[in-house]
Amino acid sequence: MKQQCKIKFCGIRRLEDVTYMNEFMPDYVGFVFAPSRRQVSPAIAMALGQELHPDIKRVGVFVNEPIDNLIQAAQTAQLNVLQLHGDENYSYIDRLHKALKQENLSYEIWKAVRVKDEETIRMANQFQADKLLLDSFTTVAYGGSGKVANWEIIQTTKIEKPFFLAGGLTSKNIVEGIKTIQPYGVDLSGGIETDGCKDRNKIARIIELVRNC
C-alpha cells in the first residue's frame, strides 16, 4: 500500500493559525526562529504549541543557530523536530548530536538543502540527519522565497533519505509535484497564505488535494 504523503505547514505564528491546524490536522507544523517575517520566539511557540492538537508534531526552523541556543529554544518550545535551514555542515550536525546525547535529549533532525545541482543532493545524502527538506536554490534567502525547486534534478538524482519537497508549492502545482517527485512529505508556507497570513480556504484545499493524491 502506498504511503500517504505527509504534510507540513510552516510559519505558524498566530492563535488563529493554530485553530486552522487543529481543524485540518497536518502531520507537522513549523515555527520559524530565524529572522524573517514569520519569526516567533520560543516562548510564543510554546504558548501556541500548548493549544495545538497533540498528534501534530512541532518543528523548529533554525538558521545557523549556536547549538546551545538551539537546544534551549527546542526545550522551551517543546519541539519534536529540529530543522536546520542554513549553512550547517557535517561538523555542526555531529556536534549537535553529541550535545543532545550529553543532555539526554532526543529530537528528529532534518536538514534543509537548497537544490542547485546533483552534487548538492549527493552531499546532502551524507548528512547525519533523519530527513532532508529539498528547497529551491536562491542566494538571497535561506527559504521562503516562493520559488519552485528544480524538480528535474530532484527526480533524476538518487536521494538516500526520506525527504520533504518544498519551494513554491501551491494548490496549482502540488499534485504534479507529488506524482512527479514522490516525496515523503510536502512543506508549504507562502502557498497557504493571503497577504502574509495563513488562509483557511487555501489550507483546506491543500489538505484535500494531498490526502486524495
Secondary structure, 3 states (H helix, E strand, C coil): CCCCCEEEEECCCCHHHHHHHHHHCCCEEEEECCCCCCECCHHHHHHHHHCCCCCCEEEEEECCCCHHHHHHHHHHHCCCEEEECCCCCHHHHHHHHHHHHHCCCCCEEEEEEEECCHHHHHHHCCCCCCEEEEEECCCCCCCCCCCCCCHHHHHHCCCCCCEEECCCCCCCCHHHHHHHHCCCEEEECHHHEECCEECHHHHHHHHHHHHCC
